């Protein structure tokens, strides 16, 4: 489905769309997820590419989710696939910062450990 | 083509109830409008169902859970709609949020869907979810994640059911009704 209203803008390390932003803070080695992410599977490609790229650069990475209110199943698929990619790469140090006040995070983030046992998940 | 799979239950007038019908023929539903519709139901029922929820944590959990499940159901209905309307029928009764989302699918797809739905309910959803994600990672060209129902079952403890009926006015299609139920207070 082509829908111009959800087409992202910005650079390849700062992806913005209606109601969401995903950006990489290079000095802090942290990807920030903000807003509401309910895209179709193919629309997650720019974010997947960003995650793949930063994982290639360095094994240490933070994912900050404390400002991400909603994520649909296609987005959860993207996160879990990233965890598998990190597991296959080996020797990664990935930490996820989330919020226990955001329901989807308490329900779905813990599954990341099944795909990447070394991942650290911190829920504020 | 009639038949029920899983725990199919429709809302009744015993509690508050809302129906919303999209007519996507000339004006297709945009992807982000699925989210808007899901959030409307979540915000509406958090305040009317059985006096509404008062604890902040309970309200957050209800809005998050209903918003997630309904958004997935509406995204599916819009994505796979083969003509006709998309109808959302939701209510709260006996401590449960009950919703049925209906859309038409091609008659040829019914047998495959029956098998898929039965498999979802037969296995351990957490195990099936793990398997599916591993398959998705191994096949990056897939355009659907297949995680919607699995996350509803595994992470939200939703009770799901499906029903197939003849599609009104179109003998080539079937009317698919997908039912989901969630506890209003999850703990």
Interface residues (C-beta under 8 A of the other chain):
Chain A: X1 X3 X5 X6 X18 X19 X36 X38 X39 X40 X41 X42 X43 X70 X72 X73 X74 X76 X77 X80 X81 X84 X85 X101 X102 X103 X104 X107 X108 X111 X114 X115
Chain B: X30 X31 X32 X34 X35 X60 X61 X63 X64 X65 X67 X68 X71 X72 X75 X79 X126 X129 X130 X133 X134 X136 X137 X142 X143 X144 X145 X147 X148 X150 X151 X154 X155 X156
